[in-house]
Protein backbone atom coordinates (compact mmCIF):
# COMPACT_ATOMS: atom_id res chain seq x y z
CA UNK A 1 0.00 0.00 0.00
CA UNK A 2 1.29 3.45 -0.88
CA UNK A 3 1.70 6.29 1.58
CA UNK A 4 -1.50 8.29 2.09
CA UNK A 5 0.06 11.69 1.52
CA UNK A 6 -1.97 14.53 0.00
CA UNK A 7 -0.28 16.11 -3.04
CA UNK A 8 -1.34 18.37 -5.92
CA UNK A 9 -0.57 15.82 -8.64
CA UNK A 10 0.65 12.24 -8.62
CA UNK A 11 4.04 13.39 -9.94
CA UNK A 12 5.20 14.00 -6.37
CA UNK A 13 4.51 10.36 -5.50
CA UNK A 14 6.56 8.82 -8.32
CA UNK A 15 10.23 8.18 -7.58
CA UNK A 16 12.77 8.10 -10.37
CA UNK A 17 13.43 4.61 -11.66
CA UNK A 18 10.22 3.08 -10.25
CA UNK A 19 8.99 -0.17 -11.83
CA UNK A 20 5.39 -0.86 -12.85
CA UNK A 21 4.88 -2.92 -9.70
CA UNK A 22 6.24 -0.10 -7.56
CA UNK A 23 3.94 2.38 -9.32
CA UNK A 24 0.96 0.13 -8.68
CA UNK A 25 1.80 -0.06 -4.99
CA UNK A 26 2.31 3.70 -4.71
CA UNK A 27 -0.88 4.49 -6.63
CA UNK A 28 -2.89 2.46 -4.12
CA UNK A 29 -2.53 5.32 -1.64
CA UNK A 30 -2.88 8.23 -4.08
CA UNK A 31 -4.83 11.25 -2.82
CA UNK A 32 -3.82 13.69 -5.55
CA UNK A 33 -7.50 14.50 -6.14
CA UNK A 34 -10.67 13.89 -4.13
CA UNK A 35 -11.91 10.89 -6.13
CA UNK A 36 -10.24 8.47 -3.72
CA UNK A 37 -12.76 9.47 -1.04
CA UNK A 38 -15.72 7.69 -2.69
CA UNK A 39 -13.85 4.96 -4.53
CA UNK A 40 -13.32 1.45 -3.20
CA UNK A 41 -9.73 1.35 -4.40
CA UNK A 42 -7.27 2.56 -7.01
CA UNK A 43 -7.57 0.66 -10.29
CA UNK A 44 -4.13 0.67 -11.88
CA UNK A 45 -3.21 -0.56 -15.35
CA UNK A 46 -2.68 -4.22 -16.11
CA UNK A 47 -0.27 -5.94 -18.46
CA UNK A 48 3.44 -6.34 -18.96
CA UNK A 49 6.25 -3.91 -19.61
CA UNK A 50 7.10 -4.43 -23.25
CA UNK A 51 3.49 -4.81 -24.44
CA UNK A 52 3.30 -3.60 -28.04
CA UNK A 53 -0.11 -1.96 -27.67
CA UNK A 54 -1.54 0.07 -24.80
CA UNK A 55 -5.29 0.68 -24.54
CA UNK A 56 -6.28 3.76 -22.55
CA UNK A 57 -9.84 4.35 -21.34
CA UNK A 58 -11.41 7.11 -19.28
CA UNK A 59 -11.73 5.65 -15.78
CA UNK A 60 -12.71 2.43 -13.99
CA UNK A 61 -16.41 1.66 -13.76
CA UNK A 62 -18.48 0.10 -10.99
CA UNK A 63 -17.24 -3.46 -11.51
CA UNK A 64 -13.62 -2.36 -11.93
CA UNK A 65 -13.82 -0.31 -8.74
CA UNK A 66 -14.99 -3.36 -6.81
CA UNK A 67 -12.59 -5.85 -8.43
CA UNK A 68 -9.53 -3.58 -8.63
CA UNK A 69 -8.82 -4.48 -12.28
CA UNK A 70 -9.36 -2.43 -15.47
CA UNK A 71 -11.93 -3.38 -18.11
CA UNK A 72 -13.52 -6.37 -16.36
CA UNK A 73 -17.13 -5.15 -16.58
CA UNK A 74 -19.54 -5.19 -19.57
CA UNK A 75 -17.42 -2.72 -21.57
CA UNK A 76 -14.37 -4.87 -20.86
CA UNK A 77 -16.13 -7.98 -22.16
CA UNK A 78 -17.01 -6.11 -25.35
CA UNK A 79 -13.40 -4.92 -25.66
CA UNK A 80 -12.17 -8.49 -25.29
CA UNK A 81 -14.47 -9.59 -28.11
CA UNK A 82 -13.41 -6.71 -30.36
CA UNK A 83 -9.71 -7.37 -29.75
CA UNK A 84 -10.22 -11.04 -30.56
CA UNK A 85 -12.08 -10.21 -33.77
CA UNK A 86 -9.31 -7.80 -34.78
CA UNK A 87 -6.62 -10.41 -34.11
CA UNK A 88 -5.10 -8.78 -31.02
CA UNK A 89 -4.39 -10.91 -27.96
CA UNK A 90 -5.46 -8.91 -24.89
CA UNK A 91 -2.99 -10.87 -22.80
CA UNK A 92 -0.23 -9.25 -24.86
CA UNK A 93 -1.67 -5.73 -24.45
CA UNK A 94 -1.53 -3.28 -21.56
CA UNK A 95 -4.88 -1.82 -20.49
CA UNK A 96 -5.32 1.22 -18.28
CA UNK A 97 -7.28 4.43 -17.76
CA UNK A 98 -6.55 8.14 -17.66
CA UNK A 99 -8.09 8.36 -14.17
CA UNK A 100 -7.49 5.57 -11.67
CA UNK A 101 -10.49 6.06 -9.34
CA UNK A 102 -14.18 5.59 -10.12
CA UNK A 103 -16.13 8.86 -10.18
CA UNK A 104 -19.83 8.27 -9.58
CA UNK A 105 -23.07 9.61 -8.18
CA UNK A 106 -25.71 7.59 -6.34
CA UNK A 107 -28.99 6.69 -8.04
CA UNK A 108 -30.94 4.55 -5.60
CA UNK A 109 -28.81 1.46 -5.07
CA UNK A 110 -26.84 2.04 -8.25
CA UNK A 111 -23.65 4.01 -8.76
CA UNK A 112 -23.77 6.01 -11.98
CA UNK A 113 -20.61 7.00 -13.84
CA UNK A 114 -19.65 10.67 -13.89
CA UNK A 115 -17.12 12.14 -16.29
CA UNK A 116 -13.88 13.15 -14.55
CA UNK A 117 -13.05 16.85 -14.57
CA UNK A 118 -9.95 18.59 -15.93
CA UNK A 119 -8.33 18.91 -12.49
CA UNK A 120 -8.87 15.23 -11.73
CA UNK A 121 -7.35 14.28 -15.08
CA UNK A 122 -4.41 16.61 -14.51
CA UNK A 123 -3.78 15.22 -11.03
CA UNK A 124 -3.81 11.61 -12.25
CA UNK A 125 -1.98 12.07 -15.57
CA UNK A 126 1.54 11.39 -14.18
CA UNK A 127 0.55 7.80 -13.43
CA UNK A 128 -0.48 7.29 -17.06
CA UNK A 129 2.62 9.02 -18.41
CA UNK A 130 4.81 6.79 -16.26
CA UNK A 131 2.94 3.70 -17.46
CA UNK A 132 3.48 4.70 -21.09
CA UNK A 133 7.18 5.37 -20.52
CA UNK A 134 7.74 2.06 -18.73
CA UNK A 135 5.68 -0.13 -21.09
CA UNK A 136 7.03 1.55 -24.23
CA UNK A 137 4.19 0.49 -26.55
CA UNK A 138 4.51 0.78 -30.32
CA UNK A 139 0.90 2.02 -30.41
CA UNK A 140 -1.28 3.77 -27.84
CA UNK A 141 -5.02 3.42 -28.47
CA UNK A 142 -7.26 6.05 -26.87
CA UNK A 143 -10.68 4.61 -26.10
CA UNK A 144 -13.15 7.50 -26.20
CA UNK A 145 -13.04 11.28 -26.13
CA UNK A 146 -11.82 11.72 -22.54
CA UNK A 147 -8.71 9.61 -23.12
CA UNK A 148 -8.06 11.16 -26.53
CA UNK A 149 -8.37 14.73 -25.28
CA UNK A 150 -6.27 14.01 -22.19
CA UNK A 151 -3.40 12.82 -24.38
CA UNK A 152 -3.90 14.79 -27.61
CA UNK A 153 -5.37 18.05 -26.33
CA UNK A 154 -8.87 19.43 -25.71
CA UNK A 155 -9.45 20.35 -29.35
CA UNK A 156 -9.09 16.73 -30.53
CA UNK A 157 -12.30 15.20 -31.90
CA UNK A 158 -12.63 11.43 -32.18
CA UNK A 159 -15.41 11.94 -34.74
CA UNK A 160 -12.99 13.70 -37.09
CA UNK A 161 -9.79 11.68 -36.68
CA UNK A 162 -11.01 8.29 -35.55
CA UNK A 163 -8.86 5.34 -36.60
CA UNK A 164 -5.99 7.50 -37.88
CA UNK A 165 -2.42 7.16 -36.72
CA UNK A 166 -0.90 10.34 -35.34
CA UNK A 167 2.65 11.22 -34.38
CA UNK A 168 3.10 11.74 -30.64
CA UNK A 169 5.98 12.50 -28.33
CA UNK A 170 5.51 9.59 -25.92
CA UNK A 171 4.97 6.70 -28.34
CA UNK A 172 5.72 6.06 -32.02
CA UNK A 173 2.01 6.01 -32.91
CA UNK A 174 -1.24 6.99 -31.23
CA UNK A 175 -4.76 6.34 -32.49
CA UNK A 176 -8.19 7.22 -31.13
CA UNK A 177 -11.42 5.29 -31.38
CA UNK A 178 -14.65 5.04 -29.39
CA UNK A 179 -14.94 3.69 -25.88
CA UNK A 180 -16.59 0.24 -25.85
CA UNK A 181 -19.23 1.54 -23.40
CA UNK A 182 -20.58 3.78 -26.18
CA UNK A 183 -21.35 0.66 -28.22
CA UNK A 184 -23.30 -0.80 -25.29
CA UNK A 185 -25.36 2.40 -25.21
CA UNK A 186 -26.36 2.15 -28.89
CA UNK A 187 -30.15 2.34 -29.25
CA UNK A 188 -30.77 -1.08 -30.83
CA UNK A 189 -29.13 -4.31 -31.90
CA UNK A 190 -28.56 -3.13 -35.46
CA UNK A 191 -26.80 0.03 -34.28
CA UNK A 192 -24.68 -1.98 -31.85
CA UNK A 193 -23.62 -4.36 -34.62
CA UNK A 194 -22.71 -1.43 -36.87
CA UNK A 195 -20.72 0.31 -34.14
CA UNK A 196 -18.98 -2.92 -33.19
CA UNK A 197 -17.93 -3.49 -36.79
CA UNK A 198 -16.43 0.01 -36.97
CA UNK A 199 -14.64 -0.50 -33.63
CA UNK A 200 -13.11 -3.78 -34.78
CA UNK A 201 -12.02 -2.08 -38.01
CA UNK A 202 -10.15 0.57 -36.00
CA UNK A 203 -8.40 -2.12 -33.95
CA UNK A 204 -7.58 -4.02 -37.14
CA UNK A 205 -5.63 -0.96 -38.32
CA UNK A 206 -3.53 -1.32 -35.18
CA UNK A 207 -3.10 -5.05 -35.77
CA UNK A 208 -1.93 -4.50 -39.35
CA UNK A 209 0.62 -1.90 -38.22
CA UNK A 210 2.00 -4.20 -35.54
CA UNK A 211 2.27 -7.01 -38.07
CA UNK A 212 4.29 -4.72 -40.33
CA UNK A 213 6.61 -4.04 -37.40
CA UNK A 214 6.96 -7.74 -36.75
CA UNK A 215 5.20 -7.49 -33.41
CA UNK A 216 2.83 -10.04 -31.89
CA UNK A 217 -0.08 -8.21 -30.27
N, C-alpha and C positions, 0 to 999 in steps of 0.2 A: 504494500500500500504506500502511495506517495505521501509526502508531507502536506498537511492541510494548511498551507500558507496562502493568504490572499494576495494576489498580484494583479497588475493591470492587464497583462497579456501572458499567455503561456510561455513566451520566450524566456522569461525569468526563471522558469522551472526546468529548462532544458540545458543540461551540462554539455560542454563540448565533448565529442567523441562517444556520446551515448548510443547504445544499440537499440534495436526495435523493442527488445524485451524490457530494457531499462526505461524506454519511453512509455511503454504500456503501464509499467509499475508506477511511474511518476504521474502519468495522466489520471490514474485512479483517484488521486487526491486533489485534482485541479479545481481551484475556485476562482479562476480568472474572470468569470462572469457569474451571474446569479442563477444560471440554469441548473447548477448542481443541487440547488436547494430542493427542487421538486422532482429530481430524477432519482431513479433507484440506484444507478451506478453509471460510471463512464463506460461508453462503448467505443473501444479503440479499434483500429483497423486489424485486419486478419489476412495472413498470407506470409510468404517468405520474402526475405531480401533477395533480390535477383529476379523477381517475377517480371515478365516482359510486358505485362499490361496491368495498369492500375485503374480501378473503377471507383469513381468518387461521387457519392450521393450527397444529399442535403444534411440529413441528421438521422439518428436512430428513431425508429417508431416504437409503438407500445410493446410489441413482442421483443424487439431488440433490447429495449430498456430493461425488461425483465430477465432476459437470457444473458445479456452482456456480450452478445455477438452481433456483428453487422449483417444486414440483409438475410434474416432468418424468418421473417414474417411473410405475408402474402406477396408483397412486392419482390422479396428475395426469391421466392419460389418461381415467380414469373421470370426474374432475371436468370435464374439457373436454366430454365427452359430455353430462353432466348440465346444464352451463351452456347448451350448444347447445339441448338439448331444452326448457329453461326460457325460451329466447329472450334469453339474456344473452351478449354478445360478450366472450369472455375478453380479447381485445385491448384492450377498453375498461375492464377491471377491473384492480385492483392486487392481487397475490397475495403473501403473506408468511407468516411463522411467528412464534410467540411466542419460540422459541429458535432462534438462527441457526447452531448447530453440531449435527452429527449425534451423538447419544449412542447407543452400541452396545456389544454384548459379542460376543466371537468364538464361533462355533459351527462348528468345522472350518474350511472355507474361506469360510464365510458370515459376514456381520456382521448380527447381530440387533438390531433396535430396542429401546431401553430408554427408559422414560418419564423425562423430565427431572424433577429434584427442585425443591422450592420455592425453594431458594437459587439454583439455576441460572436459574429463571424470573425471580426477583427481579433478578438481576444483568443479565439480558438485556432486561428490560422497557423500559428507556429507549429502546432502538432502536425498538421497536414504537410506543411513545407518540409518538416524533418522526415516524415514518412517518405515523401517523394524523393528526397535526397538520399536516404538510406536504401530504399528499394531500387532506385535507378531504373524505372520502367522505360521501355522503348516508346510506349504510347500511354498517355493518360486519357481516360474517357470520362468526361463530365456527364453525369446523369441528371439532367434537368437544369432549369434556369438558375437556381440558387448556386449550385456548384459551378456552373459555367461563368456566372458573373463574379463569383468570389475569386476565380483564378484568371479570368480573361478581362475583367473590368465591367462596371455597371452598364455600359452601353452595348454589351454583347447581347445578341438576340438568337436564341436557339432556332427560332422559326426561319431566320435568314441564312444561317451558316451551319445548319444541322448536317452532320455526317461528312464534314470537310476537315481535312487535316490542316492545322495551323502551326506555324513556328512558335516556339515558346522558350523562355529562358531556362526553365527547370527540367525540361524533358525534350527529347528530339522531336516528338510530335504530340499534339493534343487535339482532341476531337470532342465535340459536344453532341449529345442526343437527348432524348426525353428520359424522364425518370420512369421506371417501370410502374410506379403507382398511378401515373397518369393514364396508363393503358387500362388498369383495373377500374378507373373512373369513367371509362368510355360508356356512352349511353346504352349501347346494345351489343349483342354478340357479333354482329357484322362489323361494327365500328372497332370493337376490340381486336378482331381478326385482322382488320386492315392496319391498325396501329401496331400490332405485334409484327406483322410482316415488314413494316417500315423499320421497326426497331432492330429486328434481326438483320436487315439489309445494312444498317449502320454498323452493326457489330461485325458483319462479314467484311466490310471495308478494312476494319482493324485486322481481322484474321488474314486477309490477303497481304496486307503490308508486313505483318509478322512473318508470313511464309517467305516473302521476298527477302527478308533479312536473315532467313534461316532459323528463326526462332520457333519454339514449340509452345504456343499458348495453352 
